[in-house]
Amino acid sequence: MEFTLLRGNQELADAYNNHELSYTMNGGSPDLREEIAKLYGPNINAENILVFPGAQVALQTAAIALTNGHTHSIVFNPAYQSTQEAPVHAGSQVTKIALKAVNNWQIDPRGIRENTRYLVINEPHNPAGTLMSPVLQMQLKTLAEKHGIYILSDEVYRFLEHDESDRLPAMADLYQKGISAVTISKPWGGCGITIGWLAFRDLSI
Ligand SMILES: Cc1ncc(COP(=O)(O)O)c(C=O)c1O
C-alpha cells in the first residue's frame, strides 16, 4: 500500500514505501541505528545504539539492566520523574540529592558507597533549564571512573542549548561507562513518533 501523504517528496516516499515495516530486530532497525550513530564520535556505531519506544522506556530499561537490590544509585531532585524513579522501580538502593536554586541547580555528587553502581544526571536540566560546565562534567566522569559507576546521562534536551558553544559532549562519547538517553520528542519535535534510544560503549551491559 502506498502512503499518499508522502507524494511530492519522492525520495522520502520511496524510503517509506521500500522500508520493512514488519517486526524489527530487537534494538531497532539497523538503518535507524546507523543513522543515530552518526550523531556520535568514532566509538559509537550502530551496535552501540538501542532504540526504544521513547526515552522514558529507555530510562527504565537502563535502570533495570544496571541496578538491583544489592546496588546503590544516586539521582538528583528536582528532576523529570522517570530519571529519579527508574532506579527505585528497578529495586535499587537510591540516594536522592537535592539540587538548590542558590547553587544554580548544579549537581554536587556525594554519598558514594562501596556498592554505588549507577548515577543519573539530566543535562540540560528539566525543569531548571540549566547546564553543567564541561569542567564539572569531567570531574563527574573522573569520580565515576574511580568508583566503577555507570553514568546515565539524560540528554533529551541536548541540541537545544541557547548557545551551541555550551553544548556538552555526549556522555556515551566521553566515558566508557557512560550511557546517553535521547529522544526524537525534543530537538526534532517528534513526540508522536515515540522513538528514543540509548547510546553506550560498554556492550557487556
Ligand atoms: C528530561 C526528560 N527525559 C525523558 C523524557 C521522556 O521522553 P519521551 O517522550 O521520549 O519518553 C522527557 C519528556 O518530557 C524529559 O523531559
PDBQT file of the ligand as one rigid body, heavy atoms in Angstrom, charges set to zero:
ROOT
HETATM    1  C1  LIG A 301      14.224  15.003  30.952  1.00  0.00    +0.000 C 
HETATM    2  C2  LIG A 301      13.332  14.091  30.180  1.00  0.00    +0.000 A 
HETATM    3  N1  LIG A 301      13.720  12.824  29.968  1.00  0.00    +0.000 NA
HETATM    4  C3  LIG A 301      12.946  11.958  29.282  1.00  0.00    +0.000 A 
HETATM    5  C4  LIG A 301      11.725  12.341  28.773  1.00  0.00    +0.000 A 
HETATM    6  C5  LIG A 301      10.876  11.311  28.064  1.00  0.00    +0.000 C 
HETATM    7  O1  LIG A 301      10.976  11.382  26.702  1.00  0.00    +0.000 OA
HETATM    8  P1  LIG A 301       9.977  10.546  25.757  1.00  0.00    +0.000 P 
HETATM    9  O2  LIG A 301       8.917  11.485  25.364  1.00  0.00    +0.000 OA
HETATM   10  O3  LIG A 301      10.804  10.120  24.599  1.00  0.00    +0.000 OA
HETATM   11  O4  LIG A 301       9.518   9.351  26.542  1.00  0.00    +0.000 OA
HETATM   12  C6  LIG A 301      11.280  13.652  28.954  1.00  0.00    +0.000 A 
HETATM   13  C7  LIG A 301       9.973  14.076  28.419  1.00  0.00    +0.000 C 
HETATM   14  O5  LIG A 301       9.450  15.122  28.745  1.00  0.00    +0.000 OA
HETATM   15  C8  LIG A 301      12.095  14.550  29.678  1.00  0.00    +0.000 A 
HETATM   16  O6  LIG A 301      11.723  15.826  29.896  1.00  0.00    +0.000 OA
ENDROOT
TORSDOF 0
